[in-house]
Amino acid sequence: MKRFLWAALLATAIAPITAEAGPIDQACMASNQKQKSWALCRCIQDVANQTLSRADQRRAAKFFQDPHKAQEIRQSDSRTHEKFWLRYKEFGAAASATCK
């Protein structure tokens, strides 16, 4: 019984930490930026959670590996890309204002 209680306690203690990592946070931490910071990446992910859908987050996370993808989407004639870009700009502005 004690083992079960310890396992349950450990699971609840670890679950919030592992569940918080989202696509933006993971891409941020994996990027080769010299000044990457866990706190900054976490803040950016928090803003993404408030402003972008999960699908938008996955799309935006790809910009960390290939910044040119952002330019392609920004210049695209696709209505879907145009709507995404507007949401992404709002996310960027909110992240810039929040995560210093």
C-alpha positions as CSV (number, residue, x, y, z in Angstrom):
1,M,0.0,0.0,0.0
2,K,2.8,2.4,0.8
3,R,4.4,1.8,-2.6
4,F,1.1,2.6,-4.3
5,L,0.8,5.9,-2.3
6,W,4.4,6.9,-3.1
7,A,3.9,6.0,-6.8
8,A,0.7,8.1,-6.9
9,L,2.4,11.0,-5.1
10,L,5.3,10.9,-7.5
11,A,3.0,10.7,-10.5
12,T,1.0,13.7,-9.5
13,A,4.2,15.6,-8.7
14,I,5.8,14.8,-12.1
15,A,2.7,15.0,-14.3
16,P,2.3,18.8,-14.3
17,I,6.0,19.2,-15.3
18,T,5.9,16.8,-18.2
19,A,2.4,17.9,-19.4
20,E,3.4,21.5,-19.7
21,A,5.9,21.1,-22.5
22,G,4.2,22.1,-25.7
23,P,5.5,22.3,-29.3
24,I,6.7,25.8,-29.0
25,D,8.5,25.1,-25.7
26,Q,10.2,22.0,-27.1
27,A,11.2,23.8,-30.3
28,C,12.6,26.7,-28.4
29,M,14.7,24.5,-26.1
30,A,15.9,22.5,-29.1
31,S,16.9,25.5,-31.1
32,N,20.6,26.4,-31.3
33,Q,20.2,29.9,-29.9
34,K,23.0,30.8,-27.6
35,Q,20.9,32.5,-25.1
36,K,18.0,30.1,-24.8
37,S,16.5,30.0,-21.4
38,W,14.1,27.5,-19.8
39,A,12.1,30.4,-18.3
40,L,11.9,32.3,-21.6
41,C,10.8,29.2,-23.6
42,R,8.2,28.4,-20.9
43,C,6.9,31.9,-21.1
44,I,6.6,31.8,-24.8
45,Q,4.7,28.5,-24.6
46,D,2.4,30.0,-22.0
47,V,1.5,32.8,-24.4
48,A,1.1,30.3,-27.2
49,N,-1.3,28.3,-25.1
50,Q,-3.4,31.4,-24.7
51,T,-3.3,32.7,-28.3
52,L,-2.7,29.7,-30.7
53,S,-4.5,26.4,-31.3
54,R,-2.4,23.3,-30.9
55,A,-2.3,23.0,-34.7
56,D,-1.0,26.6,-35.0
57,Q,1.6,25.8,-32.3
58,R,2.9,22.8,-34.2
59,R,3.1,24.9,-37.4
60,A,4.8,27.8,-35.6
61,A,7.3,25.5,-33.8
62,K,8.7,24.5,-37.3
63,F,9.9,28.1,-37.6
64,F,12.5,27.5,-35.0
65,Q,14.2,24.9,-37.2
66,D,13.5,26.6,-40.5
67,P,12.8,30.4,-40.3
68,H,12.3,30.5,-44.0
69,K,9.0,28.6,-43.5
70,A,7.7,31.7,-41.8
71,Q,8.5,33.8,-44.8
72,E,6.9,31.3,-47.1
73,I,3.7,31.3,-45.1
74,R,3.7,35.1,-44.8
75,Q,4.0,35.6,-48.5
76,S,1.6,32.8,-49.5
77,D,-1.6,33.5,-51.3
78,S,-3.5,30.9,-49.3
79,R,-6.3,32.2,-47.2
80,T,-5.5,29.6,-44.6
81,H,-1.9,30.9,-44.4
82,E,-3.2,34.4,-44.2
83,K,-5.4,33.7,-41.3
84,F,-2.7,31.8,-39.5
85,W,-0.2,34.6,-40.1
86,L,-2.6,37.1,-38.4
87,R,-2.9,34.8,-35.4
88,Y,0.8,34.3,-35.4
89,K,1.5,38.0,-35.4
90,E,-0.8,38.5,-32.4
91,F,1.0,35.7,-30.6
92,G,4.4,37.3,-31.4
93,A,3.3,40.7,-30.1
94,A,1.9,39.1,-26.9
95,A,5.0,37.1,-26.4
96,S,7.2,40.1,-26.9
97,A,5.2,42.1,-24.4
98,T,5.0,39.4,-21.8
99,C,8.3,37.5,-22.1
100,K,11.2,39.8,-21.4
